[in-house]
C-alpha cells in the first residue's frame, strides 16, 4: 500500500486536503469487516493538480472511519459500507485501487476518545 497526501491552497496557505491509500487490485481484503492503517509520516506530498487517479477510487466517509484502543497509531476503515456504495454505483469493488479520505475527517477522528472496536 502507498499513502499520499494531496495539498491545495486554502486562505493562501498550502494545506493537506486528501489522504489517499493506493494498492493493487485484490490487495485489499474485502472479505474482512475492517482494515487498519498506520498513521505515520513522512507522507509523499503532492499538489492537488496531481490528483488524477488513473484507476478506480472510492471515497471513505467519516462514518466509515474508526479508532481502537487496541491499535494505537492506526485508524480503521469499515469495508462493508464501501462495498455497498461500490455495488450501488455499479462497480466491482475488487477493481478499486484507491481509497480517498478527506484530511479534515481523519484529523477529527484522531482527536476523538479512543474506544475498543
Secondary structure, DSSP 8 states (H G I E B T S, - for coil): -EEEEEEEEETTEEEEEEEEEE--TTTS-TTSSEEEEE--S--EEEEGGG---SS-EEEE-GGGEE--TTSTTEEEEEHHHHHHHHHHTT--GGG--EEEEEHHHHHHHHHS-----
